Amino acid sequence: MKPVTILFLLLLSMTMFSQKFEGKAVYMSKTTMDMSAWGDKMSPQRIKQIKARMKNFLEKTYTLTFDQATSSFKENDKLDAPGGGAGSRWGGTSNGSIYKNIKERKLLEDKEFFGKRFLINEQMEQPDWELSDETKQIGNYTCFKATYTKVNNDFDWSVFRRRKKTDSTAAKEKEKVRTMQVTAWYTMQIPVSAGPADYWGLPGLILELNAGRTTMLCTELTINPEEPVTIKVPSKGKEISREEYNKLVQQKMEEMREMRRGRGGRRR
């Protein structure tokens, strides 16, 4: 399939907004861990134990509630298994919901960080999807493949798993743009430009998405239920930009790392 023209996308968008499509989609998310950085420092048994403890963090379920113009993506509540470790929290953070309004190109993300709530507000940019004629079946739906290279603006937690760099090296790493290849499978049988997390911009609902080490697959889908869906717009928390939030997290993590080093230096 050749790249879709802007006119064709506009026509598709007009068709979507003229029809009634709303519902809920449940996604199973799985993320793999890269333990190669530890090399021979950790035994296979220890690696297995860590993966077991991290299962609640690496495997999650989410619900996407959507209509033609808006959507809300939120992690489903679950009980932490005994010894399950971090659960939904990691590094003092807890995610709330991600709200998208494709008419207004507006994204709101609700987050909690060390007991404080924040509301990330950012303008959505149309992803530069490359559409393919490759198809596969997901449940009862024929899905088409789409790919694009995403600039990752989320906070890079890996910097705190590495040794502290010199000022010049740290500056170079900071300037380096992090990207990842994203593959989505969407169905035009549900002409809604929605998807899991912050993904959108295709002429149909995304039923499967692969981004980096994470795969999200739709396992349950309800279209046009008898009771109209309710899409909540997050409003609690201090409004902040993505860049400001990332700076706040980095500052807090650096403070905690220095505190741990200070305690370690006093040991004899």
Backbone as JSON, one array per atom type, in Angstrom:
{
  "sequence": "MKPVTILFLLLLSMTMFSQKFEGKAVYMSKTTMDMSAWGDKMSPQRIKQIKARMKNFLEKTYTLTFDQATSSFKENDKLDAPGGGAGSRWGGTSNGSIYKNIKERKLLEDKEFFGKRFLINEQMEQPDWELSDETKQIGNYTCFKATYTKVNNDFDWSVFRRRKKTDSTAAKEKEKVRTMQVTAWYTMQIPVSAGPADYWGLPGLILELNAGRTTMLCTELTINPEEPVTIKVPSKGKEISREEYNKLVQQKMEEMREMRRGRGGRRR",
  "N": [[0.85, -1.2, 0.0], [0.6, 2.16, -0.9], [1.83, 5.25, 0.61], [-0.7, 6.87, 2.45], [-2.71, 9.52, 1.28], [-3.12, 12.97, 2.39], [-5.67, 13.94, 1.85], [-7.2, 11.62, 1.66], [-7.05, 10.68, 4.29], [-8.41, 12.74, 5.58], [-10.98, 12.4, 4.54], [-11.55, 9.91, 5.61], [-11.58, 10.58, 8.31], [-13.81, 12.29, 8.4], [-15.78, 10.44, 7.82], [-15.6, 8.78, 10.06], [-16.44, 10.48, 12.18], [-19.06, 10.84, 11.46], [-20.4, 8.54, 12.03], [-21.69, 6.35, 14.6], [-19.66, 5.1, 16.92], [-18.65, 3.62, 19.74], [-17.22, 2.35, 22.77], [-15.59, -0.25, 24.72], [-12.31, -1.48, 25.24], [-10.24, -4.07, 26.27], [-6.9, -4.47, 27.18], [-4.07, -6.58, 27.25], [-0.93, -6.17, 28.59], [2.49, -6.75, 28.14], [5.84, -6.65, 29.16], [9.23, -7.13, 28.44], [12.25, -7.83, 30.25], [15.57, -6.61, 30.07], [18.21, -8.29, 31.0], [20.81, -8.54, 30.37], [22.73, -6.65, 30.92], [23.69, -7.15, 33.4], [25.35, -9.28, 33.13], [27.76, -11.64, 34.18], [27.39, -11.11, 36.79], [25.2, -11.91, 38.17], [23.43, -14.77, 39.16], [21.67, -17.33, 37.24], [19.49, -18.27, 38.72], [19.01, -16.15, 40.5], [18.3, -14.13, 38.7], [15.92, -15.23, 37.75], [14.38, -15.09, 40.08], [14.17, -12.3, 40.41], [12.71, -11.59, 38.12], [10.32, -12.88, 38.69], [9.46, -11.43, 40.93], [9.05, -9.0, 39.74], [6.87, -9.35, 38.14], [4.25, -8.3, 38.45], [4.68, -5.68, 37.74], [5.56, -5.87, 35.13], [3.59, -7.19, 33.71], [0.43, -6.28, 32.85], [-3.06, -5.26, 32.86], [-5.26, -3.23, 30.95], [-7.92, -0.84, 30.4], [-9.45, 0.6, 27.65], [-11.58, 3.16, 27.08], [-13.73, 4.5, 24.71], [-14.9, 6.85, 22.19], [-15.92, 8.42, 19.09], [-14.32, 10.7, 19.14], [-12.93, 11.03, 21.55], [-10.99, 9.44, 24.2], [-10.18, 7.27, 26.97], [-7.63, 5.83, 28.82], [-6.79, 3.4, 31.1], [-5.18, 1.69, 33.79], [-6.22, -1.48, 34.99], [-7.49, -2.29, 38.2], [-5.85, -4.43, 40.53], [-5.08, -7.1, 42.81], [-2.08, -7.19, 44.63], [0.22, -9.83, 44.4], [1.49, -12.0, 47.04], [4.69, -11.02, 48.04], [5.04, -9.85, 45.64], [6.25, -7.51, 44.95], [6.86, -4.42, 43.33], [4.41, -3.89, 42.03], [2.01, -1.69, 40.73], [3.52, 0.5, 41.08], [6.56, 2.3, 40.61], [9.7, 3.41, 41.34], [8.58, 5.34, 43.02], [6.45, 6.34, 41.59], [3.1, 6.44, 40.29], [0.77, 5.55, 37.92], [-2.1, 7.15, 36.5], [-4.77, 7.85, 34.54], [-4.88, 8.12, 30.92], [-5.98, 10.55, 28.89], [-7.35, 11.33, 25.74], [-8.13, 13.67, 23.23], [-9.0, 13.8, 20.07], [-10.07, 15.65, 18.35], [-9.49, 18.13, 19.44], [-6.82, 17.76, 19.63], [-5.56, 17.14, 22.07], [-3.92, 15.95, 24.97], [-4.14, 14.52, 28.16], [-2.54, 13.44, 31.03], [-2.69, 11.67, 33.97], [-0.77, 11.52, 36.84], [0.92, 10.19, 39.73], [3.42, 11.15, 41.96], [5.65, 10.4, 44.36], [3.65, 10.83, 46.34], [2.43, 13.17, 45.45], [0.12, 14.62, 43.19], [0.0, 14.98, 39.68], [-0.89, 16.6, 36.62], [-0.31, 16.01, 33.49], [-0.17, 17.97, 30.65], [-0.4, 18.11, 27.26], [0.08, 18.9, 23.77], [-1.17, 17.01, 21.13], [0.58, 15.44, 18.51], [0.26, 14.54, 15.13], [1.05, 11.24, 14.46], [3.57, 9.96, 12.28], [2.63, 7.72, 10.59], [3.41, 4.81, 8.68], [1.67, 3.11, 6.38], [0.77, -0.27, 5.64], [0.02, -2.98, 3.35], [-0.06, -5.38, 4.53], [-1.73, -7.89, 6.36], [-3.42, -9.33, 9.23], [-5.3, -11.62, 11.25], [-7.07, -10.76, 14.12], [-8.85, -12.04, 16.54], [-12.15, -11.62, 15.56], [-11.56, -9.74, 13.7], [-10.14, -8.17, 10.86], [-6.94, -7.02, 10.56], [-4.72, -4.33, 9.76], [-1.29, -3.57, 9.1], [0.81, -1.07, 10.53], [3.52, 1.22, 10.83], [5.88, 3.26, 12.65], [8.54, 5.54, 13.57], [9.07, 6.44, 16.76], [9.69, 9.28, 18.76], [10.91, 9.12, 21.92], [9.72, 10.63, 24.64], [9.38, 10.15, 27.29], [10.48, 9.83, 30.73], [13.8, 8.7, 31.18], [14.54, 6.01, 32.84], [16.71, 4.34, 32.91], [19.09, 5.72, 33.19], [19.69, 5.89, 35.83], [20.48, 3.42, 36.5], [22.97, 3.12, 35.69], [26.5, 3.85, 36.0], [27.59, 7.0, 37.32], [28.09, 9.6, 35.03], [30.71, 11.62, 33.54], [30.61, 15.25, 33.38], [30.73, 16.14, 30.69], [30.18, 13.8, 29.24], [27.65, 13.18, 30.22], [26.22, 15.38, 29.27], [26.3, 14.95, 26.5], [24.8, 12.58, 26.34], [22.38, 13.53, 27.2], [21.66, 15.2, 25.11], [21.21, 13.39, 23.13], [18.75, 11.99, 21.1], [16.18, 9.85, 21.93], [14.75, 7.13, 20.36], [12.22, 4.81, 19.2], [11.08, 1.89, 17.49], [7.81, 1.46, 16.38], [5.13, -0.76, 16.0], [1.92, -1.21, 14.82], [-1.28, -2.82, 14.79], [-4.22, -2.36, 13.25], [-7.81, -2.09, 12.9], [-10.09, -1.42, 10.34], [-12.68, -2.04, 10.54], [-13.63, -1.02, 12.82], [-13.94, 2.08, 12.79], [-12.41, 4.11, 14.39], [-10.2, 6.48, 15.57], [-8.32, 5.56, 17.66], [-6.37, 4.15, 20.38], [-4.25, 2.08, 22.52], [-2.58, 3.46, 25.46], [-0.73, 6.35, 24.61], [-1.16, 6.23, 21.92], [-2.43, 6.77, 18.62], [-4.17, 8.02, 15.67], [-4.59, 6.44, 13.41], [-6.66, 5.03, 10.76], [-8.52, 3.42, 12.12], [-9.36, 1.36, 14.98], [-6.68, 0.49, 17.13], [-5.65, -2.73, 17.71], [-3.52, -4.29, 18.42], [-0.26, -3.62, 19.6], [3.19, -3.01, 19.31], [5.89, -1.8, 20.96], [9.1, -0.99, 21.45], [10.17, -2.9, 24.12], [7.7, -3.67, 24.87], [4.51, -5.19, 24.49], [1.17, -4.78, 23.58], [-1.97, -6.2, 23.61], [-5.26, -6.48, 22.46], [-7.73, -8.09, 24.24], [-10.37, -8.26, 24.81], [-13.41, -6.92, 23.66], [-15.93, -4.51, 23.42], [-18.5, -3.16, 21.59], [-20.52, -0.33, 20.99], [-22.29, -0.51, 23.41], [-25.34, -1.17, 25.34], [-25.72, 0.64, 27.44], [-24.62, 3.94, 27.38], [-21.16, 4.85, 26.98], [-18.98, 6.28, 29.43], [-16.67, 8.79, 29.47], [-14.17, 9.92, 31.34], [-12.71, 13.04, 32.05], [-9.58, 13.73, 33.21], [-8.86, 15.8, 36.0], [-7.68, 16.42, 38.38], [-4.8, 17.37, 40.3], [-1.59, 19.02, 39.93], [-1.19, 21.04, 37.13], [1.04, 20.48, 34.48], [3.8, 20.48, 32.16], [5.09, 17.9, 29.94], [7.88, 18.0, 29.73], [8.55, 19.53, 31.99], [7.67, 17.82, 34.0], [9.36, 15.57, 33.65], [11.83, 16.75, 34.29], [11.4, 17.28, 36.99], [11.16, 14.68, 38.05], [13.73, 13.68, 37.46], [15.32, 15.37, 39.04], [14.45, 14.65, 41.63], [15.19, 11.94, 41.71], [17.96, 12.13, 41.48], [18.53, 13.43, 43.87], [17.81, 11.42, 45.72], [19.65, 9.44, 45.02], [22.07, 10.66, 45.75], [21.65, 10.82, 48.5], [21.67, 8.1, 49.2], [24.3, 7.48, 48.55], [25.58, 9.08, 50.42], [24.85, 7.85, 52.82], [26.09, 5.42, 52.42], [28.76, 6.19, 52.44], [29.23, 6.74, 55.09], [29.38, 4.35, 56.29], [31.3, 1.81, 57.94]],
  "CA": [[0.0, 0.0, 0.0], [1.36, 3.4, -0.95], [1.46, 6.17, 1.7], [-2.04, 7.43, 2.31], [-2.67, 10.97, 1.1], [-3.8, 13.76, 3.42], [-7.08, 14.02, 1.48], [-7.84, 10.34, 2.01], [-7.18, 10.65, 5.75], [-9.47, 13.68, 5.95], [-12.24, 11.76, 4.21], [-11.76, 8.87, 6.61], [-11.93, 11.24, 9.57], [-15.19, 12.75, 8.28], [-16.63, 9.25, 7.9], [-15.6, 8.32, 11.44], [-17.23, 11.36, 13.03], [-20.46, 10.79, 11.06], [-20.95, 7.28, 12.5], [-21.63, 6.14, 16.04], [-18.82, 4.01, 17.37], [-18.11, 3.81, 21.07], [-17.12, 1.06, 23.43], [-14.48, -0.49, 25.63], [-11.36, -2.5, 24.81], [-9.32, -4.49, 27.33], [-5.59, -4.83, 26.63], [-3.05, -7.23, 28.07], [0.38, -5.58, 28.3], [3.64, -7.51, 28.63], [7.13, -6.01, 28.9], [10.36, -8.0, 28.75], [13.38, -7.18, 30.91], [16.9, -6.88, 29.54], [19.1, -8.59, 32.12], [22.16, -8.77, 29.85], [23.66, -5.67, 31.48], [24.27, -7.68, 34.64], [26.41, -10.21, 32.74], [28.01, -12.75, 35.1], [27.27, -10.63, 38.17], [24.01, -12.46, 38.79], [23.18, -16.16, 38.77], [20.38, -17.54, 36.57], [18.45, -18.4, 39.73], [18.71, -14.82, 41.01], [17.57, -13.45, 37.63], [14.57, -15.79, 37.76], [13.69, -14.54, 41.25], [13.87, -10.89, 40.15], [11.63, -11.54, 37.14], [9.09, -13.28, 39.38], [9.06, -10.32, 41.78], [8.67, -7.88, 38.89], [5.79, -9.75, 37.24], [3.14, -7.36, 38.55], [5.06, -4.45, 37.05], [5.8, -6.15, 33.72], [2.38, -7.71, 33.08], [-0.71, -5.5, 33.33], [-4.23, -5.14, 32.0], [-5.79, -1.87, 30.87], [-9.18, -0.67, 29.68], [-9.59, 1.8, 26.83], [-12.96, 3.58, 26.84], [-13.57, 5.39, 23.56], [-15.93, 7.18, 21.21], [-15.27, 8.86, 17.85], [-13.41, 11.84, 19.3], [-12.17, 11.01, 22.8], [-10.74, 8.12, 24.79], [-9.51, 7.24, 28.27], [-6.87, 4.58, 28.96], [-6.48, 3.3, 32.52], [-4.81, 0.36, 34.27], [-7.22, -2.14, 35.81], [-7.07, -2.58, 39.56], [-5.6, -5.83, 40.83], [-4.44, -7.34, 44.09], [-0.68, -7.59, 44.53], [0.52, -11.15, 44.93], [2.46, -11.97, 48.13], [6.07, -10.93, 47.56], [4.97, -9.44, 44.24], [7.13, -6.38, 44.68], [6.46, -3.04, 43.1], [3.04, -3.72, 41.55], [1.82, -0.61, 39.76], [4.41, 1.61, 41.39], [7.97, 2.11, 40.25], [10.45, 4.63, 41.6], [7.74, 6.33, 43.67], [5.44, 6.85, 40.67], [1.89, 5.67, 40.06], [0.07, 6.11, 36.76], [-3.55, 7.21, 36.54], [-5.38, 7.63, 33.23], [-4.44, 8.92, 29.79], [-7.15, 11.04, 28.15], [-7.01, 11.91, 24.44], [-9.2, 14.29, 22.45], [-8.34, 13.95, 18.77], [-10.57, 16.86, 17.7], [-8.74, 19.26, 19.99], [-5.41, 17.37, 19.67], [-5.18, 17.37, 23.46], [-3.66, 14.77, 25.79], [-3.99, 14.74, 29.59], [-2.09, 12.22, 31.72], [-2.74, 11.8, 35.42], [0.31, 10.76, 37.47], [1.25, 10.47, 41.12], [4.87, 11.03, 42.15], [5.98, 10.59, 45.77], [2.51, 11.36, 47.1], [1.86, 14.37, 44.85], [-0.56, 14.35, 41.92], [0.31, 15.89, 38.58], [-1.69, 16.45, 35.42], [0.51, 16.38, 32.33], [-0.99, 18.52, 29.57], [0.42, 18.32, 26.07], [-0.59, 18.93, 22.48], [-0.91, 15.79, 20.38], [1.06, 15.6, 17.14], [-0.11, 13.41, 14.28], [2.17, 10.32, 14.2], [3.89, 9.77, 10.87], [2.46, 6.28, 10.34], [3.58, 4.26, 7.34], [0.68, 2.05, 6.28], [1.16, -1.41, 4.82], [-1.11, -3.82, 2.96], [0.05, -6.64, 5.27], [-2.85, -8.07, 7.26], [-3.53, -10.53, 10.05], [-6.57, -11.71, 11.94], [-7.08, -10.7, 15.58], [-10.24, -12.35, 16.85], [-13.02, -11.55, 14.38], [-11.25, -8.51, 12.97], [-9.0, -8.11, 9.95], [-6.11, -5.88, 10.97], [-3.66, -3.89, 8.86], [-0.05, -3.2, 9.79], [1.32, 0.3, 10.39], [4.75, 1.41, 11.61], [6.54, 4.57, 12.65], [9.62, 5.72, 14.53], [8.58, 7.38, 17.78], [10.62, 9.95, 19.67], [10.49, 8.78, 23.28], [9.87, 11.78, 25.54], [9.21, 9.75, 28.68], [11.71, 9.88, 31.52], [14.68, 7.56, 30.96], [14.94, 5.47, 34.14], [17.96, 3.58, 32.81], [20.26, 6.53, 33.56], [19.98, 5.69, 37.25], [21.02, 2.08, 36.68], [24.35, 3.15, 35.22], [27.41, 4.67, 36.78], [27.5, 8.43, 37.06], [28.96, 10.03, 33.95], [31.33, 12.94, 33.66], [29.7, 16.3, 32.91], [30.71, 16.18, 29.23], [29.49, 12.6, 28.75], [26.23, 13.32, 30.58], [25.63, 16.37, 28.37], [26.12, 14.31, 25.21], [23.7, 11.64, 26.45], [21.16, 14.31, 27.33], [21.32, 15.73, 23.8], [20.87, 12.29, 22.26], [17.32, 11.76, 20.98], [15.84, 8.44, 22.06], [13.65, 6.72, 19.49], [11.93, 3.38, 19.16], [10.23, 1.47, 16.39], [6.47, 1.08, 16.84], [4.31, -1.48, 15.04], [0.52, -1.3, 15.25], [-2.23, -3.55, 13.96], [-5.49, -1.66, 13.44], [-8.9, -2.6, 12.08], [-11.01, -0.42, 9.79], [-14.04, -2.45, 10.89], [-13.99, -0.11, 13.9], [-13.28, 3.31, 12.3], [-12.17, 5.05, 15.48], [-8.76, 6.75, 15.61], [-7.92, 5.42, 19.07], [-5.48, 3.04, 20.66], [-3.76, 2.05, 23.9], [-1.62, 4.47, 25.92], [-0.85, 7.63, 23.9], [-1.12, 5.95, 20.48], [-3.63, 7.13, 17.88], [-3.83, 8.56, 14.36], [-4.82, 5.5, 12.32], [-8.07, 5.01, 10.34], [-9.21, 2.32, 12.77], [-8.91, 1.07, 16.34], [-5.48, -0.34, 17.27], [-5.92, -3.91, 18.52], [-2.23, -4.8, 18.92], [0.81, -2.63, 19.46], [4.51, -3.4, 19.78], [6.73, -0.61, 21.11], [10.26, -1.35, 22.26], [10.07, -4.21, 24.77], [6.32, -3.83, 25.34], [3.46, -5.59, 23.56], [-0.19, -4.64, 24.11], [-2.91, -6.94, 22.76], [-6.67, -6.4, 22.86], [-8.25, -9.43, 24.56], [-11.82, -8.18, 24.99], [-13.89, -5.72, 22.96], [-17.37, -4.27, 23.44], [-18.82, -2.04, 20.71], [-21.87, 0.23, 21.11], [-23.08, -1.18, 24.45], [-26.67, -0.59, 25.59], [-25.5, 1.84, 28.25], [-23.58, 4.79, 26.78], [-19.9, 4.87, 27.72], [-18.63, 7.53, 30.09], [-15.23, 9.06, 29.37], [-13.84, 10.94, 32.33], [-11.58, 13.92, 31.76], [-8.85, 13.95, 34.46], [-8.78, 17.23, 36.35], [-6.99, 16.6, 39.65], [-3.35, 17.45, 40.25], [-0.95, 20.24, 39.42], [-0.99, 20.98, 35.69], [2.47, 20.57, 34.2], [4.15, 19.95, 30.84], [5.88, 16.66, 29.98], [9.27, 18.37, 29.99], [8.66, 19.95, 33.39], [7.51, 16.63, 34.84], [10.59, 14.78, 33.55], [12.86, 17.45, 35.06], [11.07, 17.08, 38.39], [11.5, 13.3, 38.38], [15.18, 13.56, 37.44], [15.85, 16.06, 40.21], [14.16, 13.85, 42.82], [15.98, 10.72, 41.65], [19.35, 12.5, 41.78], [18.59, 13.68, 45.31], [17.78, 10.13, 46.42], [20.92, 8.74, 44.77], [23.08, 11.3, 46.59], [21.38, 10.42, 49.88], [22.15, 6.72, 49.37], [25.77, 7.53, 48.55], [25.99, 9.65, 51.7], [24.72, 6.82, 53.86], [27.12, 4.41, 52.17], [30.06, 6.75, 52.8], [29.39, 6.76, 56.54], [29.54, 2.98, 56.79], [32.69, 1.37, 58.17]],
  "C": [[0.88, 1.24, 0.0], [0.96, 4.3, 0.21], [0.12, 6.84, 1.43], [-1.96, 8.94, 2.2], [-3.44, 11.66, 2.2], [-5.3, 13.82, 3.13], [-7.82, 12.76, 1.88], [-8.05, 10.24, 3.52], [-8.29, 11.58, 6.22], [-10.84, 13.08, 5.66], [-12.58, 10.67, 5.2], [-12.21, 9.47, 7.93], [-13.38, 11.71, 9.54], [-16.16, 11.58, 8.39], [-16.74, 8.77, 9.33], [-16.52, 9.15, 12.3], [-18.71, 11.33, 12.67], [-21.14, 9.51, 11.53], [-20.85, 7.2, 14.03], [-20.8, 4.9, 16.33], [-18.27, 4.38, 18.73], [-18.05, 2.45, 21.75], [-15.95, 0.99, 24.38], [-13.62, -1.63, 25.09], [-10.41, -2.79, 25.97], [-8.02, -4.97, 26.68], [-4.73, -5.53, 27.68], [-1.69, -6.69, 27.64], [1.48, -6.43, 28.93], [4.93, -6.81, 28.2], [8.24, -6.98, 29.29], [11.49, -7.19, 29.37], [14.68, -7.57, 30.25], [17.85, -7.05, 30.71], [20.54, -8.76, 31.67], [23.18, -7.82, 30.46], [24.34, -6.18, 32.74], [25.37, -8.7, 34.36], [26.52, -11.38, 33.71], [27.85, -12.34, 36.55], [26.11, -11.27, 38.91], [23.76, -13.87, 38.26], [21.84, -16.28, 38.07], [19.22, -17.65, 37.56], [18.03, -17.04, 40.27], [17.92, -14.01, 39.97], [16.12, -13.92, 37.59], [13.75, -15.23, 38.92], [13.28, -13.09, 41.02], [12.71, -10.77, 39.17], [10.3, -11.91, 37.77], [8.56, -12.14, 40.24], [8.55, -9.14, 40.96], [7.46, -8.17, 38.0], [4.63, -8.77, 37.27], [3.41, -6.05, 37.82], [5.16, -4.66, 35.54], [4.57, -6.65, 32.98], [1.17, -7.0, 33.69], [-1.88, -5.62, 32.37], [-4.78, -3.72, 32.08], [-7.15, -1.89, 30.17], [-9.17, 0.66, 28.95], [-11.08, 2.05, 26.6], [-12.93, 4.66, 25.76], [-14.89, 5.71, 22.88], [-15.21, 7.72, 19.98], [-14.2, 9.91, 18.08], [-12.51, 11.75, 20.52], [-11.96, 9.58, 23.29], [-10.05, 8.3, 26.14], [-8.9, 5.86, 28.46], [-6.39, 4.47, 30.4], [-6.17, 1.86, 32.9], [-5.92, -0.19, 35.15], [-6.66, -2.42, 37.19], [-6.85, -4.08, 39.72], [-4.92, -5.93, 42.18], [-3.01, -7.77, 43.86], [-0.49, -8.97, 45.13], [1.52, -11.04, 46.06], [3.88, -11.98, 47.59], [6.15, -10.45, 46.13], [5.78, -8.21, 43.92], [6.39, -5.11, 44.36], [5.02, -2.85, 42.66], [2.97, -2.6, 40.53], [2.76, 0.55, 39.99], [5.85, 1.26, 41.01], [8.68, 3.43, 40.47], [9.6, 5.72, 42.2], [6.64, 6.89, 42.8], [4.25, 5.9, 40.59], [1.11, 6.34, 38.94], [-1.44, 6.11, 36.97], [-4.11, 6.89, 35.17], [-4.73, 8.53, 32.18], [-5.68, 9.27, 28.97], [-6.68, 11.69, 26.85], [-8.27, 12.48, 23.8], [-8.62, 14.6, 21.07], [-8.87, 15.16, 18.0], [-9.77, 18.08, 18.14], [-7.24, 19.01, 20.01], [-4.83, 17.59, 21.08], [-5.01, 16.05, 24.2], [-3.46, 15.21, 27.24], [-3.61, 13.43, 30.24], [-1.98, 12.49, 33.21], [-1.66, 10.92, 36.04], [0.46, 11.15, 38.94], [2.74, 10.21, 41.32], [5.22, 11.4, 43.58], [4.87, 11.32, 46.52], [1.88, 12.61, 46.53], [1.27, 14.04, 43.48], [-0.23, 15.44, 40.9], [-0.6, 15.57, 37.39], [-0.87, 16.96, 34.24], [-0.41, 16.79, 31.18], [-0.09, 18.77, 28.37], [-0.42, 18.26, 24.8], [-0.2, 17.69, 21.69], [-0.47, 16.12, 18.96], [0.73, 14.35, 16.35], [1.1, 12.51, 14.02], [2.35, 10.09, 12.7], [3.84, 8.27, 10.54], [2.76, 5.94, 8.88], [2.68, 3.04, 7.24], [1.13, 0.97, 5.3], [-0.1, -2.17, 4.41], [-1.04, -5.19, 3.64], [-1.09, -6.73, 6.29], [-2.67, -9.31, 8.13], [-4.85, -10.47, 10.8], [-6.35, -11.65, 13.45], [-8.53, -10.88, 16.01], [-11.06, -12.37, 15.57], [-12.68, -10.39, 13.46], [-10.02, -8.67, 12.08], [-8.22, -6.84, 10.25], [-5.01, -5.6, 9.96], [-2.46, -3.41, 9.68], [0.32, -1.75, 9.5], [2.54, 0.46, 11.28], [5.15, 2.88, 11.61], [7.62, 4.6, 13.71], [9.21, 6.81, 15.5], [9.74, 7.98, 18.56], [10.1, 9.74, 21.08], [10.78, 9.94, 24.22], [9.66, 11.43, 27.0], [10.54, 9.78, 29.41], [12.5, 8.58, 31.34], [15.2, 7.06, 32.31], [16.29, 4.77, 34.09], [19.18, 4.38, 33.23], [20.64, 6.33, 35.02], [20.39, 4.25, 37.55], [22.46, 1.99, 36.2], [25.2, 4.0, 36.13], [27.3, 6.13, 36.38], [28.53, 8.84, 36.02], [29.65, 11.34, 34.3], [30.38, 13.97, 33.08], [29.59, 16.31, 31.39], [29.96, 14.98, 28.65], [28.0, 12.69, 29.03], [25.53, 14.3, 29.65], [25.35, 15.77, 27.0], [24.94, 13.36, 25.23], [22.37, 12.37, 26.52], [20.69, 14.84, 25.98], [20.86, 14.63, 22.84], [19.36, 12.04, 22.27], [17.05, 10.26, 21.02], [14.62, 8.13, 21.18], [13.4, 5.23, 19.63], [10.97, 3.09, 18.02], [8.9, 0.96, 16.94], [5.74, 0.38, 15.69], [2.9, -1.63, 15.6], [-0.28, -2.13, 14.25], [-3.61, -2.98, 14.25], [-6.56, -2.25, 12.51], [-9.82, -1.47, 11.63], [-12.46, -0.84, 9.97], [-14.56, -1.63, 12.07], [-13.31, 1.22, 13.58], [-13.19, 4.39, 13.37], [-10.67, 5.25, 15.6], [-8.25, 6.74, 17.05], [-7.02, 4.22, 19.22], [-5.0, 3.09, 22.09], [-2.73, 3.13, 24.17], [-1.82, 5.78, 25.14], [-0.87, 7.45, 22.38], [-2.48, 6.21, 19.83], [-3.22, 7.48, 16.45], [-3.97, 7.62, 13.19], [-6.31, 5.46, 11.98], [-8.86, 3.84, 10.91], [-8.61, 2.06, 14.14], [-7.69, 0.16, 16.34], [-5.79, -1.49, 18.21], [-4.64, -4.55, 19.05], [-1.16, -3.76, 18.65], [2.09, -3.16, 20.06], [5.4, -2.16, 19.78], [7.9, -0.94, 22.02], [10.13, -2.76, 22.8], [8.65, -4.51, 25.25], [5.37, -4.2, 24.21], [2.11, -5.44, 24.25], [-1.17, -5.26, 23.12], [-4.32, -6.82, 23.32], [-7.21, -7.81, 23.05], [-9.76, -9.44, 24.73], [-12.31, -6.86, 24.4], [-15.41, -5.66, 23.0], [-17.67, -3.01, 22.62], [-20.29, -1.63, 20.88], [-22.73, -0.52, 22.14], [-24.42, -0.48, 24.67], [-26.56, 0.68, 26.42], [-24.37, 2.66, 27.63], [-22.31, 4.82, 27.63], [-19.68, 6.26, 28.32], [-17.12, 7.7, 30.05], [-14.91, 10.23, 30.28], [-12.61, 11.74, 31.9], [-10.84, 14.17, 33.08], [-8.68, 15.44, 34.74], [-7.99, 17.48, 37.63], [-5.48, 16.64, 39.44], [-2.85, 18.75, 39.67], [-0.69, 20.09, 37.93], [0.46, 21.3, 35.36], [2.72, 20.03, 32.8], [4.97, 18.67, 31.01], [7.34, 16.96, 30.33], [9.48, 18.76, 31.45], [8.56, 18.76, 34.33], [8.78, 15.78, 34.82], [11.74, 15.41, 34.33], [12.65, 17.25, 36.56], [11.47, 15.69, 38.86], [13.01, 13.13, 38.44], [15.81, 14.2, 38.67], [15.65, 15.23, 41.48], [15.01, 12.59, 42.85], [17.45, 10.99, 41.96], [19.52, 12.79, 43.26], [18.64, 12.38, 46.1], [19.08, 9.37, 46.23], [22.03, 9.33, 45.63], [22.9, 10.95, 48.06], [21.88, 9.02, 50.15], [23.67, 6.68, 49.4], [26.29, 8.08, 49.87], [25.92, 8.64, 52.82], [25.79, 5.76, 53.69], [28.49, 4.88, 52.58], [30.31, 6.76, 54.29], [29.58, 5.38, 57.13], [31.02, 2.65, 56.96], [32.74, -0.15, 58.21]]
}
